[in-house]
Amino acid sequence: MARASGEERGSKPRSTSAATADFLAVGVLAAITGAAAATFRDYGLGWDDYTHAQYGELLLALFQSGFTDRRAFTFVNLYMYGGGFDMLAALLAKALPLGLFETRRLVGAAVGIVGLAVTWRAGRRIGGPVGGLIALVLLATCPLYYGHMFINAKDGPFAATSALLLLGLVRSIEEYPRPTPASVALFGVGLGLGVGSRVIGAMAAIYAGAALALIVGVEARKSGWRSTMGRLGHFVIRLLPGLLIGYLIMGLVWPWAVVDPLNPLRSLEYFAVFFEKPWKELFGGMLLPVPEMPRSYVPTLFALQTPEIFLALTGAGIVCVIIAIMRGDQPPSRRAALLTVAAAALLPIAVPLITRPALYNGIRHFVFVMPPLAVLGGFAGATLFEWLVARGRLTAAAGILALGAAVALPVSEIVRLHPYQYTYFNRIAGGVAGADERYMLDYWGLSLKQAAEALRARLAERHETPPASRPWKIAVCGPHPPAEVALGSDFATSWDAKGADFALMLGEFYCARLDAPVLVEVTREGVVYARVYDLRGRSFDSLFTIPPVQ
């Protein structure tokens, strides 16, 4: 089985293969950074962007007023979440020469890239330099992660901060019972940012508890309970500064959580029950109420929205890790670190199978498990690479080429679907064409930006201007604030099709197909993501196939 590299532990000089793997990892990060810098402006806004931008401003006002302006503590339900990302974006929007929403996309990309770098380091701790490189490549070429890091103010930052917390835990547990100050500080920062992003970040306590139980169980059989509990106590004492750091950082990014010590529990209780008016979404070709989604929802969508190479290596990684945990010839701390990663990857997927909560918007709420899954895939990849190297250079070279070819498939999809990578479905599902009319694709309405820009360009080509004394009236089936931002002041949006000049429609099931001239179509791989209809001289009663949730 692959082990953490010697240079990672500081025991021997770096090998050529380790230096090469690290060089390639830095190259991957540089390539992703360059791609993000070139394309972040392409991503449209979703249902929640406008509200999150307001939340960021209210949090800044809270701190600027010395906690006298407390509107952030009652703003819709966002005070139940941490607002570190929203605050950072609002602050940088005042300093950077970009618009507010462009800044939000840029900051999202930057946070996502940090998550990639952290996943590389976690994979390197678990699987050595090659394991770290493979973990990085798997996550960087996963369209689900790549797409959400630009667009998702909740789940993208939570994925990155959860990866940071995982790295801090793995380092601390590997160094048991004397974690270094650097590992403790990393754990504390990850804990504060993770729980301060979403309260379920506290689930990491279960991962850590399982790892410590393994160490205690193994050591107690060998050394007795007195010695074992003494070592455990020493570890806990060493970790206490990290808990303090975590609490302070949580208070910074989620101030509502610390104005009353019970508020995090209130948040957990709030999210334990579905808190919105139920609506229906498409799953497996059926329209189902989101509180009634089947237990197969999460595993099915993981199987269909994750690249095949990611699935294969992650599945192999789970098997390899289980075998490594059960082997008695490895140090307990090493086995416990592996258990921590496995728990971080699998427990969040297992919980909804048991509890069956409301499920919607695909698996965006589970993006945070992609980094630990990638680490497991890197562990398996490193184990396979060692096996191939032992059989000769040609065999190893063939394995590297096969991995490159497998990774090229999701990369090509990232390019073809741009900027809608989050809608990706793999070849098992038949791509987005096979998933269309069976699953939700552009559920956040990002394609309204491209459709709106194309409409404005079309009208400019025709030299058409709004009617006298009023703007164009455009009926919108989809999120209105993003449409308003993309359309500009020449358009007034409405939910009512009557009297509208145009209709801007998502390609989702709840938006009707209208018998009117189509001015614009936004498509990917033959699937319509959005349309603009010319309604002038026509009358329609509704934009919807079912009553909308507005």
Buried (B, 14 or more C-beta within 10 A) or exposed (E): BBBBBBBBEEEEEBBEBBEBBBEBBBEBBEEBBEBBEEBBBBBBBBBBBBBBBBBBBBBBBBBEEEEEBBBBBEBEEBBBBBBBBBBBBBBBBEEBEBEBBBBBBBBBBBBBBBBBBBBBBBBBBBBBBBBBBBBBBBBBBBBBBBBBBBBBBBBBBBBBBBBBBBBBBBBBBBBBBEBEEEBBBBBBBBBBBBBBBBBBBBBBEBBBEBBBEBBBEBBBEEEEEEEBEEBBEEBEEBBEBBBEBBBEBBBBBBBBBBEEEEBBEBBEEEBEEBEEEEBBBBBEEEEBEBBEBEEEBBBBBBBBBBBBBBBBBBBBBBEBBEEBBEEEEBEBBBBBBBBBBBBBBBBBBEBBEEEBBBBBBBBBBBBBBBBBBBBBBBBBBBBBBBEBBEEEEEEBEEBEEEBEEBBEBBBEBBEBBBBBBBBBBBEEBEBBEBBBEBBBBBBBBBBBBBBBBBBBEBBEEEEEEBEEEEBBBBBBBBBBBBBBBBBEEEBBBBBEBEEBBBBBBBBBBBBBEBEBEBBBEBEBBEBBBBBBBBBEEBEBEBBBBEEBEE
